[in-house]
Amino acid sequence: MTASRHGRHDAAAGGARTHDAVVVGGGIAGVTAALQLADAGTRVTLLEGRPRLGGLAFSFQRGGLTVDNGQHVYLRCCTAYRWFLERIGGAHLAPVQDRMDVPVLDVGRPGRARLGRLRRTDLPVPLHLAASLATYPHLSPAERVSVGRAALALGRLDPADPALDGIDFATWLARHGQSKRTIEALWDLVGVATLNATAPDASMGLAAMVFKTGLLSDRGAADIGWSRVPLGELHDTLATKALEAAGVRVLTSTRVRETARDGHGRWQVRTDTDVLDADAVVLATAQREAHALLPEGALEAPDRLLEIGTAPILNVHVLYDRPVLRRPFFTALGSPVQWVFDRTEASGFGDGQYLAVSQSAAQAEIDAPVAELRARYLPELERLLPPARRAKVLDFFVTRERTATFAPAPGVGRLRPGTHTRAAGLYLAGAWTDTGWPATMEGAVRSGFTAAGAALGALGRPHEHPLKEAA
């Protein structure tokens, strides 16, 4: 049965016809767009090829454990993702630190491992980080002064300046006196985790956006939040409930084969089993899938989507028979280990401690055999965490996302399309679109806002942007 017979009708008393929209893709961007469209009175069908929602931020079962495919965090400045959590009823399940506090363990220098902390105070920007930087043990006094000067220069930049997109972050840092050690111990410490690229491979425009927004916009902007429950509980279970409560028809395990205009100016979305009619379509898939579904002429240069590269993230999961880490997370220097998170409670593990090691920009390791990764990371965890030397490893496994994010390489800005296409009624959403943000959950939500807003404007539906800053 087609959607035209399923859903299109005029109001019973002769009122205005209810418009139909189809959202293709059930990741965070697609869920956001569907909620916004439904909240404005549009009848929405959301189609997802996987048997679940959540895109690349999901959970799966492994024995008695609920495992996240990767560790995802957000910052207090991620106002769109915080709206998303509130909208699906999950904000209390993914709280933010009272204030930014990042333990940084350096094991790469002779002698004992040394713990430093990056944390803020309640002083105004930029003084909120001054005390932390002044006592940061992983940099020399001269390096700390150079960081302050570079931060002031960064604060004067406009991340939207196209010229910044054409150079890499490492080049800019070198021009501003940043040593190799300073980049390792500070700039890449933050940048690799947020951009999924090291400084030489990152667009200066995106790097400026991350650091200016996260560290120089508000004293609490970089306070870290993360889910205390499996991601699937947020992005699938709660998201599905919110969608259904809003009246969205959610169809999972439904692969879209084609989008095309009919002879009456409406859209037809063809799946393996049905054809859905719509007044508006939002493609909220990855860029390559969107390229395959775009009708001819929808973008001036559609093959630019294929030029947007991807970057992998590797996650190493280790289950110990006893606690080996006393804090919720830490990051490391002088080690292949990047960030380590305690996922014991969230996973339902009750026989020791479960640590997740999150490795961004993992091109060199993404295809490495599990045995090789085990031989590399277990000794490193013992070096970082002395209690691990006495613990028994109950399980060791790896999750790989080979196309976890778009690659934030210099020049990527000119490749990222806006939400509008040349085909009326067809819109794009996804963290890879031109949100101004790197590939984050925040960027995904913002793209959903933009696509839904464009569709509602074209349909003549009154709507308000959820974020006051964008009103």
FENJO-V755278 format. One record per helix or strand of 2 or more residues. SS is the DSSP state (A for helix, B for strand). FROM is the first residue (numbers start at 1). TO is the last residue. If there is no record, write none. Layout:
BEGIN
{{SS;FROM;TO} {SS;FROM;TO}}
END
This chain:
BEGIN
{{A;3;7} {B;20;24} {A;28;39} {B;43;47} {B;59;62} {B;65;68} {B;73;75} {A;79;88} {A;91;93} {B;101;106} {B;114;119} {A;127;134} {A;141;155} {A;162;165} {A;169;175} {A;180;195} {A;199;201} {A;204;216} {B;224;226} {A;231;245} {B;249;251} {B;256;261} {B;267;271} {B;275;278} {B;280;283} {A;287;293} {A;304;307} {B;310;320} {B;329;333} {B;339;342} {A;344;347} {B;353;360} {A;370;384} {A;386;390} {B;393;406} {A;412;414} {B;426;428} {A;441;459} {A;468;470}}
END
